[in-house]
Amino acid sequence: MAADDPEAIRAMLDWLVAAGADEAVAEAPVDRYARARESRQRRASESANRSGATATRQDAPATSTDTGAAPAPGLLGDAADVEAGSARALASQAQTLDELESALGSFEGCALKQTATNTVFADGARAARVMIIGEAPGADEDRMGRPFVGRAGQLLDRMLAAIGLSRDDSAYISNILFWRPPGNRAPTQAEKAACLPFVERHIALKAPDYLVLLGGPSAKTLLGRSEGVLKLRGRWFPYSSPDLAAPIPALVTLHPAFLLRQPKQKRQAWRDLLALKVAMDAGSDPTA
């Protein structure tokens, strides 16, 4: 490629962006995946050593820090299971949203954190009756450290405004992942499992009256459903977790990013939002 050929340079840049290399984060290449593997292996070794030491203390009382259903042992692989267990133990100790955000900041058990610019925890009114949960931060969110600030976020704000809600005073927004997957790729099961204990604790501490789950990944992860989002949207489900005294009504709807690609589906999303408004105005539980 000629150094003075603008078209060739532009084509190379377009190719890099398409490949997911859309951010410059260091002067020299860094194999962050290798660092993440080394970190996981080190913590797995330390955990094994602690387990071995505990096993030799036959007179010690049995204790447990597990406060909810974790992925079945061996389902994700030994290292991933260790990370999910570590996440659950750390998340369970948080008694406030601030403590949970701080715990998430110190958690190193998700490889996505190694490649992200910022941890994206939440945005909006903490006293809001409705909590909205999407999938993952994008490039804009990663750069700014807040969820839903790009084009999809701007559409979400307009959608909420249409039923009298705003993140300024009546809506609280987060995701099931707290770090952007490189190139906006689909997250792995291990990455979702590492974040899930924090998401569950997030919901329990926020304790909203209603949940709105944006898109299939959010709905499937939190509700354990297998259907596609077009079959799930518009339906209410009781969301429950070990930390909750009672289930929370959860409405599944379409993700704003999907609506930007498929604008004809906005009619369906509008129906879902009207159903949310009706439930909130009446203070009713649509799942009862």
JODADA-V183061 format. One record per residue. N is the residue number from 1. PSI is psi in whole degrees, 0 to 359 (999 if undefined). Layout:
<<N	PSI> <N	PSI>>
//
This chain:
<<1	129> <2	135> <3	338> <4	18> <5	99> <6	320> <7	320> <8	320> <9	317> <10	319> <11	320> <12	318> <13	318> <14	320> <15	318> <16	317> <17	317> <18	330> <19	356> <20	358> <21	73> <22	11> <23	138> <24	116> <25	354> <26	160> <27	327> <28	153> <29	141> <30	126> <31	85> <32	335> <33	321> <34	320> <35	318> <36	320> <37	316> <38	320> <39	317> <40	317> <41	321> <42	315> <43	325> <44	320> <45	317> <46	320> <47	320> <48	321> <49	318> <50	321> <51	320> <52	321> <53	322> <54	323> <55	334> <56	348> <57	80> <58	339> <59	358> <60	138> <61	145> <62	136> <63	160> <64	137> <65	5> <66	122> <67	12> <68	176> <69	119> <70	163> <71	147> <72	137> <73	135> <74	349> <75	323> <76	353> <77	152> <78	310> <79	318> <80	323> <81	321> <82	317> <83	318> <84	320> <85	320> <86	319> <87	318> <88	318> <89	318> <90	316> <91	322> <92	338> <93	341> <94	131> <95	352> <96	166> <97	323> <98	318> <99	322> <100	317> <101	321> <102	319> <103	320> <104	323> <105	332> <106	353> <107	129> <108	20> <109	6> <110	124> <111	335> <112	330> <113	332> <114	336> <115	353> <116	155> <117	319> <118	153> <119	127> <120	101> <121	295> <122	171> <123	154> <124	191> <125	119> <126	340> <127	4> <128	150> <129	340> <130	136> <131	127> <132	130> <133	120> <134	208> <135	294> <136	155> <137	148> <138	194> <139	317> <140	318> <141	320> <142	321> <143	323> <144	345> <145	21> <146	144> <147	147> <148	62> <149	353> <150	203> <151	318> <152	323> <153	322> <154	321> <155	319> <156	317> <157	319> <158	322> <159	315> <160	319> <161	328> <162	338> <163	21> <164	22> <165	153> <166	144> <167	346> <168	326> <169	351> <170	10> <171	143> <172	131> <173	137> <174	193> <175	169> <176	350> <177	142> <178	358> <179	147> <180	127> <181	137> <182	131> <183	16> <184	30> <185	166> <186	136> <187	154> <188	165> <189	322> <190	321> <191	319> <192	321> <193	325> <194	329> <195	333> <196	316> <197	326> <198	323> <199	314> <200	317> <201	326> <202	312> <203	317> <204	319> <205	323> <206	322> <207	59> <208	162> <209	328> <210	146> <211	142> <212	119> <213	116> <214	110> <215	164> <216	313> <217	317> <218	313> <219	316> <220	320> <221	316> <222	335> <223	349> <224	29> <225	159> <226	350> <227	160> <228	161> <229	330> <230	338> <231	334> <232	330> <233	148> <234	359> <235	147> <236	140> <237	148> <238	118> <239	131> <240	155> <241	163> <242	337> <243	350> <244	138> <245	330> <246	153> <247	156> <248	131> <249	128> <250	125> <251	130> <252	133> <253	181> <254	144> <255	139> <256	326> <257	323> <258	320> <259	329> <260	327> <261	331> <262	72> <263	337> <264	341> <265	357> <266	330> <267	319> <268	318> <269	322> <270	320> <271	320> <272	318> <273	322> <274	323> <275	321> <276	315> <277	317> <278	314> <279	317> <280	319> <281	323> <282	344> <283	31> <284	166> <285	102> <286	347> <287	352> <288	999>>
//
